[in-house]
Amino acid sequence: MEPQDTVTIAPSVLITIARQAAIEVKGIARMGTIPIDVTHLLKGNPMGSGVVLEIERNQVSFELYLIVKPGVSMRDISHEVQRSVTRSIQELVGMEVLKVNVHIEDVDFTPDSKPEA
């Protein structure tokens, strides 16, 4: 009989990877705030740092809440975040990513925020 070795990855690790992949995209100012959503709470979805995670078997889905810098194409930056998160999860963890939904909550117009060129 062969051993049944397993690897367990905590949901918080997946959230950290997704968050880091998102904020590394040029034009992202920071993560946003997750809106109060009873559905997420009732389902027991892990969440934190602007990321809501849903795990189904060996597949994951993400809801990302972001604040962008002024002067960026929100459409282009959203696609780049989706690619970055998907690639990071697949390469680092080997899990299939079903979806990455991007919610842009605001544009950071604070005095120290510089527009992206």
N, C-alpha and C positions, 0 to 999 in steps of 0.2 A: 504494500500500500504506500502510495506517495504522499508526502506531507501536503497539507492544505494551507500553504502560506498565503497570507493576505496582507494588503497594505491599506491602511485606513487614513484618509485625509480629512481633517476637521473642516467643517464648513467655513470657519473663520479664516482658514488658509486660502480657500477659494475666493473669499471676499477680498482679502489682502492682495492677491494676485490681480484680480479684476480692477481694484482701485488703483494700484500702482501702474498697470498697463494704461488706464484711462488718463491719469494725470501726467504721464510722460508724453502724451500727444501734444504737440506744439499748438498753443491756442487755448488750452484748458487752464483756467485760473485756479480752480479748486473743485472739490466735490460739493454737491449741494446737500440739502436736507431732505430726508425721506418724508413725504407727506403722510399724515396719519391715515392709514387705510385698514379698516377692520378686516378686509378680506385677507391681507397678508398676515395679520395677527391670528385670525382663526385657522388659517392653514398651517401656522407655525413656521413660516418661512424664515430662515436665518437672514438677518439684516444688520447693517452697520456701515458707517462711513460713506453714506450716499449710495450704497449698493444693497439691493434685495436679491437674494439667491433662491432659486427653486431647483431642487434636485429630484430627478426621476430616473431610477436605476443608475446607469452609468452616464447619464446625460444631465447637463446643467443649462439653466436659463438665467439671465441677469436683467435686472432693471437698474439702470445707472442714472443718477440725478447729478447734473453738472452745472457749473458756473463757467462761462466762457469769457475770454478776453475780448475787448472791443476790436472791431475791424476784421473778424474772422468770418468765413463762410460757415454758417451753422450746419448747412447740409453736408459740406465736405468734411468738416471736423467730426460730425456724427458718424459718417462712414468710416473715417480713420479710427475712431474709438472702437467701433464694432470690429474692425479688422484686427486691431491691436489686442483687444481682450480675447477674441477668439483664438488668435495665434498663441498668445501667452498660455492660456488654459490648455490648449491642445499639446503644446510643446513641453510645458513644465509638468503637467499632471496626466496627460493622455486621455482626458475625458472629452466626449463629444459635446460641442456647444450647440444647443438647439436654436437659441436666439439671444440677442443682446439688444434690448430696447434702451434707447438713449432719450432722456428727458432733459432738455436744456431749460433750467429754471430762471436764469438771470444772466445779465452781462455785467461784468465787474468794471464799473466806471470809477473806482476809488482813485484818489489822486496819485497813488504810487503804482497804479496799473498802467502798463504801457501797451498801446495798440500793437497788434501783430501786423507785420508787413507782408 
